[in-house]
């Protein structure tokens, strides 16, 4: 009797499980309907949960405010677990509202510019994931109405042979409780160009926010929000005269400041200067970031200052410093071809910890450079016409190509 009752309960459980799976499947498929009714070019991609991709999100989407608006920043790690090639065509991002509003629609060239295939850098091949291959999609989703969703839904558009499918992903929770770190003081003072930095349009394909570091068994992006600062003079030039002399670069030897009260964790002070415009000092694991300072901040954050001038670091591990205190000078050491400061905030005490967004309380913007202008000014000695009417920005993270006055 007990056996028959247990068998009956198992049957009931199995029926409920099947119903739950059907319901879950129906919910995922329903989220696609508004999109495919609106976008006639994508009706051919039929919703399917059987697309053999494995998709992971390691660091939850987090908001960062750039000069042109609020963005959600995160990555999707996509792997092919099939015996055939899967062609990636695009992605759609939806909010968690009842209407499942489309926040971001990125297909073909847009997708290609934001996708990094670990196995190849060839643009004509990287959208085709071979069996076992993996890639990372770097997401900077702009919130046009500044309403931060609590969850994000995604549809990945693929082709397998002649079949076109849309893979609906489970919802990804947005880290709405995390806020960018507010810098009490800037790391530098004066007029500076963001030569590398936050880059939603991925103009700089090999920029900081795409560099992956496997460390302690985990893939990390320490430089997700890192910034390279290049000093400009009043004529918008980075250097004058012989470009092989460090002292001819306006930023070389400038003071570097503590961005908040904290404790010095690590320093390095003996890496020789490179002779611009080349890296003349052989790179090693020890000196790749040149001379550096790591400053311990509150809430398990730290600030990393890299490529500092040889012998200029005037603090040591254990020192307590105040916001605005001079700690070193700008140099050209390590993985560097000209004087600049590499600055980043990370979630932990090591350079290899995950990058974390930061914001200035207030800065003045004197212009915005294109990718070609950045290269011309930083590498060729070109000048950039500064705005005669700078814009005051508050609570923003610096963007690639911005010319900012830090004070």
C-alpha positions in Angstrom: 0.0 0.0 0.0 2.9 2.4 0.9 4.6 1.4 -2.3 1.5 2.3 -4.4 1.0 5.6 -2.6 4.7 6.5 -3.2 4.4 5.6 -6.9 1.2 7.7 -7.1 3.0 10.7 -5.5 5.9 10.3 -8.0 3.5 10.4 -10.9 1.9 13.6 -9.5 5.4 15.1 -9.0 6.4 14.3 -12.6 3.2 15.8 -14.0 3.8 19.0 -12.0 7.4 19.2 -13.1 6.4 18.9 -16.8 3.8 21.6 -16.3 6.4 23.9 -14.6 8.9 23.4 -17.4 6.2 24.2 -20.0 5.2 27.3 -18.0 8.8 28.4 -17.7 9.3 27.8 -21.4 6.2 29.8 -22.3 7.3 32.7 -20.1 10.6 32.9 -21.8 9.0 32.7 -25.2 6.4 35.3 -24.3 9.1 37.9 -23.6 10.2 37.7 -27.2 6.8 38.6 -28.7 6.8 42.4 -28.3 10.3 42.5 -30.0 9.5 40.4 -32.9 6.2 42.1 -33.6 8.0 45.5 -33.6 11.2 44.6 -35.6 10.2 43.1 -38.9 13.8 42.4 -39.8 14.1 39.9 -37.0 10.8 37.9 -37.2 12.8 35.2 -38.9 14.6 34.3 -35.7 12.3 31.9 -33.9 12.5 31.6 -30.1 14.2 28.4 -29.0 15.7 27.3 -25.7 17.4 24.5 -27.4 20.2 26.6 -28.9 23.4 24.8 -27.6 25.1 27.9 -26.2 26.3 28.3 -22.6 26.0 31.9 -21.5 27.3 33.3 -18.2 27.4 36.7 -16.5 30.1 36.8 -13.8 29.8 40.4 -12.6 26.3 41.8 -12.3 25.3 44.8 -14.4 26.1 48.0 -12.6 25.3 51.6 -13.4 27.9 54.2 -14.3 27.1 57.8 -15.3 29.1 59.1 -18.3 29.0 62.6 -19.8 26.1 61.6 -22.2 24.0 59.6 -19.8 23.6 56.5 -17.5 24.8 53.1 -18.6 24.5 49.5 -17.4 27.9 47.9 -17.8 28.5 44.1 -17.8 29.7 41.2 -19.9 28.2 38.0 -21.3 30.5 35.0 -21.7 29.2 32.8 -24.6 30.5 29.3 -25.3 29.5 26.9 -28.1 28.6 23.4 -26.8 27.7 22.0 -30.2 29.5 19.9 -32.8 28.7 22.5 -35.5 29.6 26.2 -35.9 27.2 28.7 -34.4 27.0 32.1 -36.1 26.2 34.9 -33.7 24.0 37.6 -35.4 23.0 39.9 -32.5 21.5 40.5 -29.1 18.4 42.3 -27.7 18.2 43.6 -24.2 14.9 44.1 -22.5 13.9 45.7 -19.2 11.9 44.0 -16.5 8.8 46.1 -17.0 5.5 44.5 -18.0 5.9 45.7 -21.5 9.5 44.3 -21.7 10.8 47.5 -23.2 13.7 47.1 -25.6 16.7 48.9 -24.1 19.3 47.8 -26.6 19.2 46.2 -30.0 22.6 45.3 -31.4 23.0 43.2 -34.5 25.6 42.4 -37.2 28.4 45.2 -37.2 27.3 46.5 -33.8 27.5 43.0 -32.2 30.9 42.4 -33.9 32.4 45.5 -32.5 31.5 44.5 -28.9 32.3 40.8 -29.2 35.7 39.3 -28.5 36.3 35.7 -29.7 39.1 34.2 -27.5 40.3 32.0 -30.4 40.6 34.7 -33.1 41.0 38.4 -33.6 39.9 38.2 -37.3 36.8 40.3 -37.7 35.5 38.1 -40.6 35.7 34.9 -38.4 35.1 36.0 -34.8 31.3 35.9 -35.1 31.4 32.2 -36.0 31.9 30.2 -32.8 33.4 26.9 -33.7 32.7 23.8 -31.5 34.1 24.5 -28.0 35.0 28.1 -28.7 34.2 30.9 -26.3 33.8 34.7 -26.6 32.9 37.7 -24.4 30.3 40.3 -25.3 31.1 43.7 -23.7 27.8 45.4 -22.9 27.4 49.2 -22.3 23.6 49.6 -22.3 22.4 53.2 -22.2 19.3 54.0 -20.2 17.6 56.7 -22.2 15.0 57.4 -19.5 17.5 56.9 -16.6 15.1 54.4 -15.0 17.2 51.6 -13.7 15.6 48.1 -14.1 16.0 45.5 -11.4 16.5 42.7 -14.0 17.5 42.4 -17.6 16.3 40.0 -20.2 18.3 39.0 -23.3 17.7 37.3 -26.6 20.7 36.1 -28.5 20.2 35.8 -32.3 22.0 32.9 -33.9 22.3 30.9 -37.1 23.0 27.1 -37.1 23.2 26.0 -40.7 20.1 27.4 -42.3 18.2 27.6 -39.1 17.8 31.0 -37.4 16.9 31.0 -33.7 16.6 33.4 -30.8 17.9 32.1 -27.4 16.0 33.7 -24.5 18.2 33.9 -21.4 17.0 33.8 -17.8 16.8 37.2 -16.2 20.0 38.8 -14.9 19.7 40.8 -11.7 21.1 44.3 -11.8 23.3 45.4 -8.9 21.1 48.4 -8.1 22.6 48.6 -4.6 26.1 49.3 -5.9 27.1 52.9 -6.5 30.2 54.3 -8.2 33.1 55.3 -5.9 33.1 59.1 -5.4 36.6 60.6 -5.6 37.1 63.2 -2.8 40.1 64.6 -4.8 41.2 64.0 -8.4 44.4 62.0 -9.0 45.8 64.9 -11.0 45.3 68.6 -11.5 45.1 70.7 -14.6 44.1 69.9 -18.2 44.1 66.2 -19.1 43.0 64.0 -22.0 41.3 60.7 -21.5 43.6 58.7 -23.8 42.0 55.4 -22.7 38.8 55.0 -20.7 35.1 54.2 -20.7 34.2 53.5 -24.3 30.6 52.5 -25.0 31.0 52.7 -28.7 34.2 50.7 -28.6 36.2 53.2 -30.7 39.3 51.9 -29.1 39.0 48.1 -29.8 41.9 47.1 -27.6 41.0 49.5 -24.8 41.2 48.9 -21.1 37.6 47.7 -20.7 38.2 44.7 -23.0 41.4 43.3 -21.3 40.8 39.9 -19.7 43.0 38.5 -16.8 42.8 34.9 -15.6 43.8 35.0 -12.0 43.2 32.5 -9.1 41.1 30.4 -11.4 38.8 33.2 -12.4 38.5 35.4 -15.4 38.6 39.1 -14.4 38.5 42.6 -15.9 40.5 44.8 -13.5 40.7 47.7 -16.0 36.9 47.7 -16.8 36.8 51.4 -15.7 40.5 52.3 -15.9 41.7 55.6 -17.3 44.9 56.7 -19.0 45.5 60.4 -18.4 47.6 62.5 -20.9 48.3 66.1 -20.0 47.7 68.9 -22.5 48.9 72.5 -22.5 46.7 75.5 -23.3 47.1 74.9 -27.0 45.8 71.3 -26.7 49.2 69.7 -27.2 50.6 66.7 -25.3 54.3 67.5 -26.0 56.6 70.0 -27.8 59.8 69.4 -29.6 61.8 66.1 -29.7 59.3 63.3 -28.9 62.2 61.1 -27.7 62.7 63.2 -24.6 60.4 62.5 -21.6 60.8 66.0 -20.3 59.2 67.4 -23.5 55.8 65.8 -22.5 53.7 68.2 -20.4 52.6 65.5 -18.0 56.0 64.1 -17.2 56.9 64.9 -13.6 53.4 66.3 -12.7 52.2 65.6 -9.1 49.9 62.6 -8.5 47.5 62.9 -5.6 45.6 60.6 -3.2 42.0 60.5 -4.2 40.7 59.9 -0.7 41.9 59.3 2.8 43.5 55.8 3.0 46.4 53.6 3.8 49.2 52.7 1.3 49.2 49.0 0.6 52.0 48.5 -2.0 54.5 50.5 -3.9 57.2 50.1 -6.6 59.7 52.8 -7.3 62.7 51.4 -9.2 61.5 50.7 -12.8 63.5 52.7 -15.3 61.9 55.2 -17.6 61.2 54.2 -21.2 62.5 56.4 -24.1 59.5 57.6 -26.0 57.8 56.8 -28.3 58.9 53.2 -27.6 59.0 50.7 -24.7 62.7 50.5 -24.4 62.8 48.7 -21.0 62.1 44.9 -21.4 58.7 44.1 -20.0 58.3 41.5 -17.2 55.5 40.4 -14.9 57.0 42.6 -12.2 57.4 45.8 -14.2 54.5 45.8 -16.7 52.6 48.5 -14.9 55.8 50.4 -14.1 56.3 52.1 -10.8 53.0 52.1 -8.9 51.1 52.9 -5.7 48.1 51.0 -4.4 46.0 53.0 -2.0 43.5 51.2 0.4 40.1 52.9 0.4 36.9 52.3 2.4 34.4 49.6 1.6 37.0 47.1 0.4 38.1 49.3 -2.6 41.5 50.4 -3.6 43.0 52.9 -6.1 45.8 51.9 -8.4 48.3 54.5 -9.9 50.6 53.1 -12.6 53.6 54.1 -14.8 54.9 56.5 -12.2 58.2 58.4 -12.5 61.3 56.5 -11.4 62.2 57.4 -7.8 59.2 59.7 -7.4 57.0 57.6 -5.0 57.2 59.3 -1.6 55.0 57.0 0.3 55.5 53.5 1.6 53.3 50.6 2.7 51.5 51.3 5.9 51.5 55.1 5.5 48.3 56.9 6.2 47.5 59.6 3.6 44.9 62.3 3.2 42.8 63.2 0.2 44.8 65.6 -2.0 48.2 64.6 -0.6 51.0 64.2 -3.1 52.1 60.6 -3.3 54.2 60.4 -6.6 54.8 62.0 -10.0 53.7 61.1 -13.5 56.2 59.0 -15.5 56.7 56.7 -18.4 57.5 53.3 -16.9 56.3 49.8 -17.6 53.9 49.2 -20.5 54.0 52.8 -21.6 55.3 54.7 -24.6 54.9 58.3 -23.3 54.2 60.1 -20.0 50.8 59.4 -18.6 49.0 58.2 -15.5 47.1 54.9 -15.4 44.4 55.2 -12.8 41.7 52.7 -11.7 39.5 51.7 -8.7 39.2 48.0 -8.0 37.0 45.8 -5.7 39.8 44.5 -3.5 43.5 45.2 -2.7 45.1 43.8 -5.9 45.5 45.1 -9.4 43.9 41.8 -10.5 40.7 42.4 -8.6 37.6 43.4 -10.6 37.5 47.0 -11.8 35.0 49.3 -10.2 33.5 52.5 -11.5 34.4 55.9 -10.0 33.0 59.4 -10.4 34.4 62.9 -10.1 32.3 65.2 -7.9 32.9 68.1 -10.4 35.1 68.7 -13.5 35.2 71.1 -16.4 35.0 69.7 -20.0 37.0 71.5 -22.7 36.2 69.3 -25.6 35.7 65.8 -27.0 38.3 64.1 -29.3 37.6 61.4 -31.9 39.8 58.3 -32.0 42.0 59.8 -34.7 42.3 63.0 -32.8 43.4 61.2 -29.7 46.1 59.4 -31.7 47.3 62.5 -33.4 47.6 64.5 -30.2 49.1 61.8 -28.0 51.5 60.3 -30.6 52.1 62.9 -33.3 52.2 66.2 -31.4 49.1 67.6 -33.0 47.1 70.3 -31.3 43.4 70.3 -30.3 41.2 73.4 -30.2 39.9 73.8 -26.7 36.4 75.1 -26.1 36.2 78.7 -25.0 33.0 77.8 -23.0 33.8 74.7 -21.0 31.0 72.6 -19.5 30.8 71.9 -15.8 30.1 68.2 -15.2 29.1 66.7 -11.8 29.1 63.1 -10.6 30.5 61.6 -13.9 32.9 58.9 -14.9 35.4 60.1 -17.6 34.9 59.0 -21.2 37.4 58.1 -23.9 38.5 61.2 -25.8 37.3 63.8 -23.2 39.4 66.8 -22.4 38.9 67.6 -18.7 40.2 70.2 -16.3 40.7 68.5 -12.9 40.7 70.7 -9.8 
